[in-house]
């Protein structure tokens, strides 16, 4: 995390629609997605997000953002 920019790497099992739902959820949390890279190996997907924390974002630390990322990928869709 640098100022209001965040680089976040997430690894998770493949689920239909998870990327779109994750982006929508991040937008609700006032995190703007600037760039996404993704790759897969076997049944695991890896995403690398470059995010911007908007001024009214309630997440105040890298730990908060990491916890939210885990909640997003652990949700049953």
C-alpha positions as CSV (number, residue, x, y, z in Angstrom):
1,X,0.0,0.0,0.0
2,X,1.4,3.4,-1.0
3,X,-0.6,6.5,-0.2
4,X,-4.0,5.6,-1.6
5,X,-2.9,3.0,-4.1
6,X,-3.0,-0.7,-3.3
7,X,-1.5,-3.7,-5.0
8,X,-3.3,-6.9,-4.0
9,X,-2.7,-10.5,-5.0
10,X,-5.4,-13.1,-4.5
11,X,-5.3,-16.8,-5.1
12,X,-8.5,-18.8,-5.1
13,X,-10.4,-21.8,-6.5
14,X,-12.2,-21.1,-9.8
15,X,-15.8,-20.1,-9.4
16,X,-18.2,-18.9,-12.0
17,X,-18.6,-15.1,-11.9
18,X,-16.2,-14.5,-9.0
19,X,-14.1,-11.8,-10.7
20,X,-17.1,-9.7,-11.7
21,X,-18.7,-10.1,-8.2
22,X,-15.4,-9.2,-6.6
23,X,-15.1,-6.0,-8.6
24,X,-18.6,-5.0,-7.8
25,X,-18.0,-5.6,-4.1
26,X,-14.7,-3.6,-4.2
27,X,-16.5,-0.7,-5.9
28,X,-19.1,-0.7,-3.0
29,X,-16.2,-0.5,-0.6
30,X,-14.9,2.6,-2.5
31,X,-11.9,0.8,-4.1
32,X,-11.5,1.6,-7.8
33,X,-9.9,-1.1,-9.9
34,X,-7.1,0.5,-12.0
35,X,-5.7,-2.7,-13.5
36,X,-6.2,-6.5,-13.2
37,X,-3.8,-9.3,-14.2
38,X,-4.9,-12.9,-13.9
39,X,-3.6,-16.4,-14.6
40,X,-4.6,-19.9,-13.8
41,X,-2.9,-23.1,-12.9
42,X,-4.9,-26.2,-12.5
43,X,-8.1,-25.3,-10.5
44,X,-6.5,-22.2,-8.9
45,X,-6.8,-18.7,-10.2
46,X,-4.4,-15.9,-9.3
47,X,-5.5,-12.2,-9.6
48,X,-3.3,-9.2,-9.2
49,X,-5.2,-6.0,-8.6
50,X,-4.0,-2.4,-8.7
51,X,-6.6,-0.5,-6.7
52,X,-7.1,3.1,-5.8
53,X,-8.7,3.9,-2.4
54,X,-11.3,6.7,-2.9
55,X,-11.4,9.5,-0.3
56,X,-14.5,8.0,1.4
57,X,-13.1,4.5,1.6
58,X,-13.6,3.1,5.1
59,X,-10.7,0.6,4.8
60,X,-7.7,2.2,6.5
61,X,-4.9,-0.4,6.3
62,X,-3.5,-3.1,4.1
63,X,-4.7,-5.6,6.8
64,X,-8.3,-4.4,6.4
65,X,-8.1,-4.7,2.6
66,X,-6.6,-8.2,2.9
67,X,-9.4,-9.3,5.2
68,X,-12.0,-8.0,2.8
69,X,-10.3,-9.8,-0.1
70,X,-10.4,-13.1,1.8
71,X,-14.1,-12.5,2.5
72,X,-14.8,-11.9,-1.2
73,X,-13.1,-15.0,-2.4
74,X,-14.4,-17.2,0.4
75,X,-18.0,-16.3,-0.3
76,X,-20.2,-18.9,-1.9
77,X,-21.6,-17.6,-5.2
